[in-house]
Amino acid sequence: MWRIGIDEAGRGPVIGPLVVGALCIPEADLPMLHEAGVTDSKLLSESRRQELDVWIRAQAEARNWVYELHISKPAEIDCAMAMTNLNDHEVSLFASLARKLQIEGGGVLQLDACDSDAGRFGNNVASRLPNWPWEGWTIDSRHGADLHCLAVAGASILAKVARDKAMQSLIDEIGLDLGSGYPSDPKTIAALPHLIEGDEPHDCLRWGWATVKDAWKQMHESPLPQRSPD
């Protein structure tokens, strides 16, 4: 029996990517995650998350665990939201990683639901899985799965560390302290005027966010440009 845990990091920021992580491990190996201290990434310090990220990757190589990450950049997010909405985009990403990790033997596909209705989120993901239900598999879609399901907790660590690395790369590239990227972060808000002072908002921004639209309106007399689908 297997567990596939899927979680995301970076749903709400105005800067940087949304990262979805998935981890597939044998049910018999779940105690290893508990003993290593794997839990909801939000409850761990940055250094501890990084240590566990390295540990999970090492165990994956040694014990035939499988993991996948998808980094959805701001342009991809804006394009998806122009067609549907953020929930639907996350359903697509969760389903995509589940398909990649599909494995014989049966188990539970565990999802940290991104919809206010956890059951609906699970049903929507299942609707995009070819030949679902897979033989011997069920779905467990719930809020707070990263706290209660160890495979999801592992996926949350992989996703969070990957997003933090992406944010640091942006900070190094731009030469500006972007903070966490969340609209509630004073450093992020302080960086925003520098990222919209050109003819277009910077690529690291999610142009569809109200925070960007409002800041652009205050600085420029022209409408916010449309982001190219390319």
ABEGO torsion letter per residue (X at the ends): XBBBBBBBBGAABABEBBBBBBBBBBAAAAAAAAAAGBBBAAABBAAAAAAAAAAAAAAAAAAGBBBBBBBBBAAAAAAAAAABBAAAAAAAAAAAAAAAABBBGEEBBBBBBABABAAAAAAAAAAABBGOBBBGBBBBBBBGAAAABAAAAAAAAAAAAAAAAAAAAAAAAAGBBAEAGBAABAAAAAAAAAAAABABBBAABBAABAAAAAAAAAABABBBBBBBAX
